Amino acid sequence: MKNISNILRRSKITPLERVTVLVHNDVHREKTGKQILSDSDHHALTTAWNASAYEAKEYNKYINIVQLESSMKMDAQMFLYRSELSLLRNQRVLDHFLSYTKRLKHISEQTFTKDIPVDESIHFLTQNTYLRYGSLLHLFTFYNLPKEIRNDLILLDGEITGCEKYMDDQVFLYERYKDGSLSSDDKNLIVDRIYSRMYYEGAKKIKKSTAEKDGFLLHAFFAELPFKELFTKIVTDKGVMFDQKNIDTEDGILSLVEECAKNRNISIEKLVKDTLFEWLDNGLFDKEYSPIYLSKRFDTWNGNTKKNHKELFKVWHEELQKSKQYFEELFRSKKLTKKIIEKDFLGMVRKIEVITGESLYAFKEDVDFVSEYKKQINILLPISNIFLFIEKNATPIINYQTLCEFKKLTQNTSTLFDIDMGERYTEFVNLYKEEVGLLNMSLARLIDVATEHLYTEESLKYIVGIDEDCFKFGLDDNNKIKVADIAKTYSDEFKKLDIMF
């Protein structure tokens, strides 16, 4: 804005300039507790001037805008207080439920949850839960095998009922090598898959590091290949000098690999991938770390299997093909629906195939994975009820967007009077956002309680996947802007004063 002193020294001041100086004075006083204007300045700007009819009309117009904005500020503050109070009441309810971490069913005993219709809660849950297809296919195959085969497979892979990666890797290698030699595409697929298992961008965030080496997971596996041995082999094959004590620690061996990459002026990723291509050409998985479909051994870390590894793989692969055919038929007939969703894992977005909750809940055939899905929906109903109750009664998103709308309504007045009049509204928005953030943290803990209950208190084989983001109030990612009536009223009043938004 023009210098206020210069305006006051002029003999002719427009009505807009008079009100603008008054607004600047009010904003300064609100921030600092002190006024820019003296009493005589204030008197000169308001009552001690002979205004023409036109000037008086213009002056009153701008004063009405200021008064309307002032009224809106008070209402916005009261709206914030009421909204915060509503959140705090619901926060107390959540804290009460979280104190009963061992009694999930205690939540369903509360009278207020009965305000949410069962069909509404079920609809919300089926929209935001699913069964991950890869895991379902794996477990469906496993539980369709004879018990003695399952026992052998558990010896071979102690995590077979909780993770499909080991057997998936074995099948993946078999399907690449089954024609006797690797094509260029096959090699690329193998190298990319191995690398995707060993490197996670999010691991660097956990370690609070930006170094490439800190994104690698040293103690993971791909099929029979331990990544620690892979890194050790890189260091030794490239002739890097080292003390044994350095190669025995995670940071030590990764630092040696980093040094090896720097010596060649390449990234660790390129070093690892180039080395893997070399090893594939020289018989990796033929002689070393050979997959189980080539193994006639019986020994495992957990004891000896009754069938050798090759026989076990054959049985597994045959049953897996039957399972795939079964599910493909369900997808073709549209009895079940499969789709791709994105999930964030350690800072990396992964696309995964899921079977939708809606199709599972509507499925009529009596199969174990559908029965277990429906059972879990009933278990999760209290959690859904709580979220929907808060959404209905505390309306966090509507309240937040209403506060944002108040802030937005000051944009034209700020332009008109050449000063930011939205700082207090920004404060209101930020305060409320912090409160919703705390509420979301409690809701996340509640989901953790529910998930832990499914894993530890229920005898389940097929655990549902939950879209946890849908069980929190996302304030900045809503396409549909919906605000309370009070914000709409002020918008209409500003438009009557020719302040358009």
Beta strands, then each sheet from edge to edge (+ up, - down):
strand 1: 129-132
strand 2: 221-222
strand 3: 225-226
strand 4: 299-300
strand 5: 303-304
strand 6: 338-345
strand 7: 348-356
strand 8: 465-466
sheet 1: 6+ 7- 1+ 8-
sheet 2: 2+ 3-
sheet 3: 4+ 5-
end
